[in-house]
Each structure stands twice: as structure tokens, then as C-alpha cells.
């Protein structure tokens, strides 16, 4: 598989929120395509209730040249709403199959899955998030990874204005040669459109775009 230009599209009814949620409103669909320092990801899920979502998860890991296809379940374990802030805690898991086209593992297929947690806290000025993941795919992949973000809005806009966030992402993957990768980025969003771009410490270019309906 060749490198894919990355665009993220997320469907949600939350008009001014700092990130796309892994669980949507009851009856809502979400399509998310993202990239990080090592992989390209597609996640399409449906939320029967406001507590959980289920759907397809696809990934391509560029350096190791393997891909995952399966079903992912996201569960909102806790949400804390305050007058000026919101915090969320999610459980994420997936089961499926991994396929490798790398070296001695060329054309190898294994049962695979992953599990992890994700949490975030935000106000109109500040944003923080953390997530981790334990992946098992037989001989193809066994790994742990985690990442965190912090962000600040240099100004507070009204509803419908152009909003700006300055963010820093730290990606920790002990198995990789670049064990810790830093990615400063800038995020703009207005109405249903969101874009973010940055350059990682390992010189990877990050570009994400979100369109919300």
C-alpha cells in the first residue's frame, strides 16, 4: 500500500468543540480519517446511544507496512459537565485482522485487536487530552503507544467566528526508533470546518481536516 494523502472528516452535531468525539449523539454517524507520525487511519462509526458507538476501523502503519481492519467499540464511561468546561473518559477496543507486506512477514495474516483509554478536558481557552493503546496482532505487531495534547486558544471568539488553537502533541511509542515525537500544530475552525497542520520532530508533516454535519 502506498502513502495516502490524509484528510479527516468527522460528522457531529457539536458546533464548537475542540475535538471530534469517539461517541456521537443517539442515531449519529461519524466518519474520521486521521494520520499520526506512523499511521493512516479510517474510523466510521454509529452511535445507538450517547454512551457508545460501534463501527469499522482501518489502519495502515507506514514504517512496518502492515494494516488492520476490524470493528471498534467506543464507550463513554464518564462525562463531567461544568458551566465553563467539559471532561470525558472513554474506553476503546477493536477486534479484526492484520495483514503484513513487510519482509519475512509478506502476505502474513493474523487475528488482531487493541484496547485502550482516552480522556480529555477543555474550556473555551484551554484543552488537554491523553490516550493510550495496547495492540496485539500475533507475529505482525505487539506494541504499546500513548499520546497527549495540550492546547490554548489565543483569543475567545463568538459562535460563528474563526477560532484558533495552538497545540502541542507528544507521541510515545517505545517500540519505534523515534520513541518520543513532538508535533506543534495550529488548528483553525469556523462553523462546520476544521483544519490543523504541523510538522513533527521527526520531520513528518501533519494535516487534518474536519467537516461536521
N, C-alpha and C positions, 0 to 999 in steps of 0.2 A: 504493500500500500504506500502511496506517495503522500507527501505532506499536503495537508488540506488547509486552505485559507480559512481562518477562524472567524465565525460570526456567531454571536449569542442572541437568540430570540426567546423571550420569555413572555408568556401570557399570564396576566394577573389583573385584578381589579384594584390593587392598591396604588393610587396615583403618585404619591410622593414618599417612597420608601427607599432606603439606601441599598437594598439588595433584593434580588428575586428570591422568593421563599420556596423551600422544597415541598411545602404543603400549601395549596391554594384554597379558595373559597369552595363550599359544597357545590359539586357539579362542574367545577372549573378544570380546564385543561392547561397545561404548561409545556412549552417546547423550549429547551435550553441547549445551546451549543456553545461550549466554552473551550478555552485552552489554558494550560499552565506551562511550567518550564519543561515538562516531559511528555505531556499527552494532549490529545484532542478528544473531546467528549461530547456526546449527544444524549440528552435525557428527555423523554417525552412521558409525562405522567398525568393521571387523572385523580382528582380528589373527591371521593364519595362524600366525605365529611370534612370539616375544618380541622380534624385531628390527624388524618393520614392521607397519603397518596400512594399510588402504585402505577408502574409503567415500565417502559423499555429503557434500558441503559446500554449505550455502546461507547467503547473507548478504543483509541489507538495510541500505543506507547511508542514514541518515535525511536528512541535510542535502542530499546530492547526489541523492537519490531514485533510486538505481539498485540493482539486485540481481544477485547472482551465483549460479549453480547449476552444479555440476560434481562431478568426482571428485578426492578428495585422497589423496595418499600421504604417510605419515609414516614416517621411517626412523630408528631408534635407532643412531646412528653410534658412540657411546661411552657406556659406563656405568662409573662408578668407585664400588665399594662399599668403605666403610671400616667399622670396628667401630661408630663413632658418627656416621657421615654417609654421604650418597649424592650423587653428581653425575651428571648426564645431559646429553648433547648430541644434538640431533635435527636432521634435515633435513626440511623440509616443502615440498610443492609441490602444485599443483592445476591442472587444465585444465577448461574448460567454456565457458559462455556468459554474457554480461552483458546485462541489459535495463534501459533507462532510461525513466523517465516524467517527465523534468525538462526544462522549457523547450524549446529547439530540438531537443533530443535525444529528445523524446517519442516513445515506441514504437520507439526505436532498439535494435537487437540487434547485438552484436559478439562474436566469439570472444574468450575471456579466459583468463587464468591468473595464477598468482602463485607465488613461491618465496621461501624464507627459512630462517632457522635459529632454534632455540630451545634454551636451556640453563638448567639450574637446579642449585643446590647447597643442601642442607638438613641440619640436625641436628634434634634434638628441641627446641632452643631458638631457632635462627636459620634464616632462609630467604632466599634470593636467587634471582632469575630474570631472564632477558633474552631477548627475541625481536625479530626484525625481519622485514620483508616488502617485496618489490618486486612491485607489481601492474601488469599491462598489460591493458587492455580497449578497445583502439582509441581512437575519439573519446570514449568514455564516461569512461575513467579511465586515468591514468598516474601512479603515485604510489609513494613510499617512506614507510614508517612503522616505528616501533620503540617498544618499551615495556620497562620494567624494574620489578621489585618488590623490596622488602626487607621482612622481617617478623621479629618477635620474639614468642616465647611468654612472657607474664609469669609463668607457673608451668609446671612439668612435671607433667602428670597421668599416672596409670597407665592401662593398657589398659582401655577401657570407661568412663573418666571423661569429663566435659565438658572439651574442650580449647579454648583461646582463643588467637588470634593477633591482634596489632596490625600492620597492614601499610600501606605507602605505595606507590602505583603512580604512575609517571611515564610519560606517553604523549607521544611526539614525532612530529608529523605536519607536515612543512614546508609542505605544500600548504594546510593549514587556516588559518583566521583565528586561532583559538586554537592556535598552533603547539605549545606545551607545556602539557599539562594535568596537574595533580596530583590524586590521589584518595586521601585517607586512608580506611582502611576497617578494620572489625573482622570477624573470622572466628570462628565457633563450630562445633565438630563433636563429635559423640558417636556412636559406633558407625557406622552407615551413613549418618548425616545430617550435612550440612554446609551452613551458611548464611554469607553475607558481605554486608555492606551498607556504603555510604559515600556521600559527596557530593563531587563533583569541584569543582575551582576554577572551572569554568565553570557551576556550579550544576546539573549533571546528577546524577541520583540513580542509584546503582549498587546492584543487588540481584541476587545469585546464590544458587541453592540446589542442592545436590548430594545425590542419593540413590544409594548404591552397593550393588550386589548381588553 
